[in-house]
Amino acid sequence: MAIFQRNAYAKLLHWKQTFKGKTAMLIEGARRVGKSTLAEEFASNEYAGHLVIDFSQVSEDIKDLFRAYRTDIDTFFMYLKAYTGAKLPERDSLIVFDEVQRFPQAREFIKQLVADGRYDYLETGSLISIKRNVAGILIPSEETSMRLGPLNFEEYLRATGEESMVDPIRDSFQTLRPMPDALHRKAERLFREYMLVGGMPQAVNAFNESKDFGVVDTVKREILALYRNDISQFGQTDAPRIARIFSTIPSQLARHDKRFKLASLEASARSREYADAFFWLSDACISSTCYNVDDPSVGLSASLNESSFKCYLSDTGLLISQLFADNESTPHELYRDLLLGKLNVNEGMFTENIVAQQLASNGHKLFFYAKRDDKNSANTMEIDFLLSRGYDDAAGRMRVSPIEVKSSKTYQARSLDKFKTKFGKRVGTRFILHPKPLSVDGDVCRLPLYMAFCL
């Protein structure tokens, strides 16, 4: 499979240059997002020597070294090199613990290995925080972590040979000047294509090789089946609840307000009963939870409402395949109609999910604002996303930016005005993401959907 240029590579370089072996780096992410590929590429490019220990298939002999020589690191390395034949120049080698969640003792050993100081350490893993993967071990404080998700639109453009579009899009966003019509139309077409393919590396690779949405759909269905198997295998007593949530995400997003209704799972469902199941899906990086904020201010987490939330799938391409999972395969004609905008489905669910995917790829936690007031309609509003970001009219100080996401060219945006009226000086630039060219009207910035990755 092709190796794609990932934005996370720059973060790994920063970690190496800044920490100089004083911490290990843990790359978390869903299965099949390219964690192992990124780790191996970084190891090969940036170090004179490297060793990858894949705990999904490593021998018991190697595991025994971790068990037996925790207090004798010199002997540990002597035997490790003998078993693997690896040449590891000191202070210029990287040891990768791949799928480290499968052998938690290795993760705990990081403390001693980092203190030893002769090598750098990179870990990759899924489901890093679930109870069975941290039971009985001390999580090392010498561990820096980052999350790797599916390719965002910028990465997708580079992966599909359209990297020349990245700079014009970013320049348009930074200068607030619309791109020429021809480039705008091309970017819209590529973004719609990206929405259908998604950002899972295997799906993107399949599209590059075949240009066939049917082939891509088969790959995405295999990934969805892998996730279902993981839920069954690792979900333990919560597996039925996790599976129920996972299977209903499309129908929940198809709702007008897109908020997750526990009562749709079972009539007597309680938040506390499903809390661990939602955490499992989020920890596996399969879903992203977006919380309602009762009193928006720069510290959005301070007033989040855990009982009111939306649940997005981490990859919109997977969401589309999951929506049509009742059929053995998704017909090519259906993808064609989706690409052309001719299919009679609720496109709002895909559009909002893909914006959530772009925001999450930039490290944003997801928040929204929704209020219903039957006595005063001025207080009734729904804002799809909230970000804290610098505001030029406040000397660059942080303000709350509300974001409305529109899937059609005809829409109203009354909630943005109500939000500004209600929260006044707390509010910064207001954004509308829509399928139209960029335009600016005062503090309202209307961006094409394909610019979501710039926020």
C-alpha positions in Angstrom: 0.0 0.0 0.0 1.2 3.5 -0.8 2.7 5.6 2.0 0.8 8.9 2.3 2.2 12.2 3.7 0.5 12.7 7.0 0.4 16.0 9.0 1.2 14.0 12.1 4.7 13.5 10.8 5.6 17.1 11.6 4.4 16.5 15.2 6.7 13.5 15.5 9.6 15.6 14.3 8.8 18.2 16.9 8.7 15.6 19.6 12.0 14.2 18.6 13.7 17.6 18.4 12.1 19.0 21.6 12.2 16.1 24.0 15.4 14.4 22.8 14.5 11.0 24.3 13.2 12.3 27.6 9.7 11.0 26.8 8.2 8.3 24.7 5.6 9.1 22.1 2.3 7.2 22.0 0.3 7.3 18.8 -3.4 6.4 19.5 -6.0 5.8 16.8 -8.6 3.5 15.4 -7.6 0.4 13.6 -6.5 0.9 10.0 -5.8 4.6 10.2 -2.1 4.1 9.4 -0.4 4.3 12.9 2.1 1.5 12.2 2.9 2.8 8.7 3.5 6.3 10.1 5.7 4.9 12.9 7.8 2.8 10.5 8.2 5.6 8.0 9.4 8.0 10.7 11.8 5.4 12.2 13.3 4.7 8.7 13.7 8.3 7.7 14.8 10.0 11.0 17.1 7.5 12.7 20.3 5.6 11.8 18.8 2.4 13.3 15.4 1.2 14.4 13.5 -1.9 15.7 9.8 -2.6 15.4 8.3 -5.0 17.9 4.8 -5.8 16.9 3.0 -7.2 19.9 0.2 -8.6 17.8 2.5 -11.3 16.6 5.8 -11.1 18.6 7.1 -14.4 20.0 6.8 -15.4 23.7 10.6 -15.3 23.9 10.6 -11.6 23.3 7.7 -11.0 25.7 9.7 -13.0 28.4 12.5 -10.5 28.1 10.1 -7.7 29.2 8.9 -9.9 32.1 12.3 -11.1 33.3 14.7 -8.2 32.9 12.9 -5.1 34.1 15.6 -4.4 36.6 18.5 -5.4 34.4 18.3 -3.2 31.3 21.8 -4.0 30.0 20.9 -7.7 29.8 17.5 -6.9 28.3 19.1 -5.1 25.4 21.9 -7.7 25.0 19.3 -10.4 24.6 16.9 -8.2 22.5 19.6 -7.5 20.0 20.6 -11.2 19.9 17.0 -12.3 19.2 16.3 -9.7 16.6 19.7 -9.0 15.0 19.0 -5.3 15.1 21.8 -2.8 15.0 20.9 0.1 17.3 23.4 3.0 17.5 22.9 4.7 20.9 21.0 8.1 20.8 20.3 7.6 17.1 17.9 4.7 17.1 14.1 4.4 17.6 12.4 1.3 19.1 8.7 1.0 18.1 6.3 -0.8 20.3 3.5 -1.6 17.8 0.1 -2.6 19.1 1.3 -2.0 22.6 -2.2 -2.4 24.1 -1.7 -6.2 23.4 1.1 -6.3 25.9 0.6 -3.7 28.7 3.8 -4.7 30.5 5.8 -3.2 27.7 4.1 0.1 28.1 4.8 0.1 31.8 8.4 -0.7 31.1 8.7 2.7 29.2 9.5 4.4 32.5 12.8 2.5 33.0 13.6 2.6 29.3 13.3 6.3 29.0 15.3 6.8 32.2 18.0 4.6 30.7 18.3 7.1 27.8 20.1 5.2 25.1 17.2 5.0 22.6 14.0 6.9 21.6 10.7 5.1 22.0 7.5 5.3 19.9 4.3 3.3 20.8 1.2 2.7 18.7 -2.0 1.4 20.0 -5.8 1.2 19.9 -8.1 1.0 23.0 -5.3 2.2 25.1 -7.4 3.3 28.1 -10.0 0.5 28.4 -9.8 -1.3 31.8 -8.3 -4.5 30.5 -5.4 -2.7 28.9 -4.4 -0.7 31.9 -5.3 -3.2 34.7 -2.4 -3.8 37.0 0.0 -1.5 35.4 1.3 2.0 36.2 0.8 4.4 33.2 4.2 6.0 32.6 4.4 9.8 33.2 7.3 9.7 30.7 4.7 9.3 27.8 3.6 12.0 25.4 0.6 11.1 23.3 -1.1 12.1 20.1 -4.1 10.9 18.2 -4.0 9.8 14.5 -7.3 9.9 12.7 -8.3 9.3 9.1 -6.9 11.5 6.4 -8.4 15.0 6.5 -9.1 16.8 3.2 -5.6 18.4 2.9 -4.0 14.9 3.4 -6.5 13.4 0.9 -5.5 16.0 -1.8 -1.9 15.1 -1.4 -2.6 11.4 -1.4 -4.6 11.5 -4.6 -2.1 13.6 -6.5 -4.0 16.9 -6.1 -1.5 18.6 -3.7 -1.4 21.7 -6.0 -4.9 22.5 -4.6 -3.7 22.8 -1.0 -1.9 26.1 -1.2 -4.7 28.0 -3.1 -7.3 26.8 -0.6 -5.1 27.8 2.4 -4.3 31.2 0.8 -7.9 31.9 0.1 -8.8 31.1 3.7 -6.0 33.2 5.2 -6.6 36.2 2.9 -10.4 35.9 2.8 -10.3 36.2 -1.0 -12.4 33.7 -3.0 -10.6 31.4 -5.3 -11.2 31.7 -9.1 -14.5 29.9 -10.1 -12.7 27.1 -12.0 -10.6 26.2 -8.9 -13.6 26.5 -6.6 -15.6 24.1 -8.7 -12.7 21.7 -8.8 -12.2 21.9 -5.0 -15.9 21.3 -4.5 -15.8 18.2 -6.7 -12.8 16.8 -5.0 -14.3 17.4 -1.5 -17.5 15.6 -2.5 -15.3 12.7 -3.8 -13.5 12.7 -0.5 -16.7 12.6 1.4 -17.6 9.3 -0.4 -14.2 7.7 -0.3 -13.4 8.9 3.3 -10.0 9.2 4.8 -9.1 5.6 5.7 -5.7 4.9 4.0 -6.8 1.5 2.6 -9.9 3.1 1.1 -8.0 6.0 -0.4 -5.4 3.6 -1.8 -8.2 1.5 -3.4 -9.6 4.6 -5.0 -6.3 5.6 -6.4 -5.8 2.2 -7.9 -9.3 1.5 -9.2 -11.2 4.8 -9.4 -14.2 2.6 -8.6 -16.5 3.4 -5.7 -17.7 -0.2 -5.6 -14.1 -1.4 -4.9 -13.7 1.3 -2.2 -17.0 0.3 -0.6 -15.8 -3.3 -0.2 -12.7 -2.0 1.6 -14.8 0.2 3.9 -17.2 -2.7 4.7 -14.2 -4.8 5.7 -13.1 -2.1 8.1 -16.6 -1.8 9.5 -16.6 -5.6 10.0 -13.3 -5.4 11.8 -14.7 -2.8 14.2 -17.7 -5.0 14.9 -15.4 -7.9 15.6 -13.3 -5.7 17.9 -16.5 -4.7 19.8 -17.4 -8.3 20.2 -13.9 -9.4 21.3 -12.8 -6.5 23.5 -16.1 -4.9 24.6 -16.5 -7.4 27.4 -19.8 -7.0 29.3 -20.5 -3.7 27.5 -20.2 -5.3 24.0 -24.0 -5.4 23.4 -24.4 -1.7 24.3 -21.4 -0.7 22.3 -22.7 -2.6 19.3 -26.1 -1.0 19.7 -24.7 2.5 19.7 -22.4 1.8 16.8 -25.2 0.4 14.6 -27.5 3.3 15.3 -25.1 6.3 14.7 -26.4 6.8 11.1 -30.1 6.9 12.2 -29.2 9.3 15.1 -27.4 11.7 12.7 -30.4 11.5 10.3 -32.5 13.2 13.0 -33.2 16.9 12.5 -31.3 18.0 15.6 -28.8 15.1 15.3 -28.6 14.7 19.1 -28.3 11.1 20.3 -31.4 9.8 21.9 -30.8 7.0 24.4 -34.5 6.1 24.4 -34.1 5.0 20.8 -31.8 2.2 22.1 -34.1 1.0 24.7 -37.0 2.6 26.5 -35.4 2.5 30.0 -31.9 3.5 28.9 -30.0 5.6 31.4 -26.9 7.7 30.7 -24.8 6.1 33.4 -25.6 2.7 32.0 -24.2 3.6 28.6 -21.4 5.9 29.7 -18.7 3.1 29.5 -20.0 2.1 26.0 -19.7 5.6 24.7 -16.2 5.9 26.2 -15.2 2.6 24.6 -16.1 3.9 21.1 -14.4 7.2 21.7 -11.3 5.6 23.1 -11.2 3.3 20.1 -11.3 6.5 18.0 -14.3 5.0 16.1 -16.6 7.8 17.1 -16.3 11.4 18.2 -18.7 12.8 20.9 -19.8 16.4 20.6 -21.2 17.9 23.8 -23.8 20.6 24.3 -22.5 23.7 26.1 -25.0 25.4 28.4 -23.2 28.7 28.8 -20.6 29.3 26.0 -17.4 31.0 27.0 -13.8 30.6 25.9 -13.4 27.6 28.3 -16.0 25.6 26.5 -15.5 22.5 28.7 -16.5 24.4 31.8 -20.2 24.2 31.0 -20.6 21.1 28.9 -23.8 19.1 29.4 -22.9 15.4 29.4 -26.6 14.4 29.0 -26.9 16.3 25.7 -24.6 15.2 22.9 -24.1 14.1 19.3 -22.1 11.1 18.2 -20.3 11.3 14.9 -18.4 8.5 13.2 -14.7 9.2 12.9 -14.8 8.8 9.1 -17.5 10.0 6.8 -16.7 7.4 4.1 -17.4 4.7 6.7 -20.6 6.4 7.7 -21.9 6.3 4.1 -21.1 2.5 3.8 -22.7 1.9 7.2 -25.8 3.7 6.2 -26.4 1.2 3.4 -25.2 -1.8 5.4 -28.5 -3.6 5.0 -27.5 -4.3 1.4 -24.8 -6.8 0.6 -23.0 -4.0 -1.3 -23.6 -0.4 -2.1 -24.4 -0.1 -5.8 -22.0 2.1 -7.9 -25.1 4.0 -9.2 -25.8 5.1 -5.6 -22.3 6.5 -5.2 -22.7 8.2 -8.6 -26.0 9.9 -7.5 -24.4 10.9 -4.1 -21.5 12.4 -6.0 -23.8 14.4 -8.2 -26.1 15.3 -5.4 -29.1 13.6 -7.0 -29.9 11.0 -4.3 -32.9 11.7 -2.0 -31.1 11.3 1.3 -30.5 13.6 4.2 -27.1 15.0 3.1 -27.0 17.1 6.2 -25.8 14.1 8.2 -22.8 13.5 5.9 -22.0 17.2 5.7 -22.0 17.8 9.5 -20.1 14.5 10.1 -17.3 15.5 7.6 -17.0 18.9 9.2 -16.7 17.2 12.6 -14.0 15.0 11.1 -12.0 18.0 9.9 -12.2 19.8 13.2 -11.2 16.7 15.1 -8.2 16.2 12.8 -7.0 19.6 13.9 -7.2 18.6 17.6 -10.4 20.4 18.4 -12.7 18.9 21.0 -16.3 19.0 19.7 -18.9 21.3 21.2 -22.3 22.7 20.0 -25.0 24.9 21.5 -28.7 24.1 21.4 -31.4 25.9 23.4 -35.2 25.6 23.2 -37.3 28.3 25.0 -41.0 28.0 24.2 -41.7 31.3 26.1 -39.1 33.3 24.2 -38.2 32.4 20.6 -35.2 34.7 20.7 -33.6 32.1 23.0 -34.3 29.2 20.8 -31.3 28.4 18.6 -29.0 25.6 17.4 -25.4 26.1 16.6 -23.7 23.1 15.0 -20.2 23.6 16.4 -18.3 26.0 18.7 -14.6 26.8 18.6 -12.4 29.0 20.8 -10.1 31.1 18.6 -8.4 34.4 18.4 -10.6 37.4 17.2 -8.9 40.3 15.4 -11.5 42.9 16.6 -10.5 42.0 20.2 -6.7 42.4 19.6 -6.4 38.7 18.9 -7.9 37.6 22.3 -9.8 34.4 22.4 -13.5 34.5 21.7 -16.2 31.8 20.9 -16.8 31.3 17.2 -20.1 29.7 16.3 -20.2 27.5 13.2 -23.2 26.7 11.1 -23.0 23.8 8.6 -25.2 24.0 5.5 -25.5 21.2 2.9 -27.6 23.2 0.4 -27.1 26.5 -1.2 -30.4 27.8 0.0 -30.6 28.3 3.8 -31.3 30.6 6.7 -28.9 31.3 9.5 -31.0 33.1 12.1 -29.3 31.2 15.0 -26.0 33.0 14.3 -27.7 36.4 14.8 -29.5 35.1 18.0 -26.2 33.8 19.3 -24.5 37.1 18.8 -27.3 39.0 20.4 -27.4 36.7 23.4 -23.7 36.4 24.2 -22.4 39.7 22.9 -18.7 40.3 23.5 -18.0 36.6 24.1 -18.5 36.0 20.4 -15.8 36.2 17.8 -15.9 35.5 14.0 -19.1 33.7 13.0 -18.7 31.0 10.3 -21.1 29.4 7.8 -19.7 26.4 6.0 -21.7 25.9 2.8 -21.4 24.7 -0.8 -20.8 28.2 -2.2 -17.7 30.4 -2.7 -16.1 32.4 0.1 -17.6 35.7 1.1 -17.4 38.0 4.1 -20.0 40.2 5.6 -18.8 42.0 8.8 -18.0 39.4 11.4 -19.8 36.6 9.4 -17.4 34.6 7.2 -19.0 32.2 4.7 -16.6 29.5 3.8 -16.8 26.7 1.2 -17.2 23.4 2.9 -13.8 22.2 1.6 -12.2 24.9 3.8 -13.3 23.1 7.1 -9.8 21.6 7.5 -8.4 25.2 7.8 -10.3 26.0 11.0 
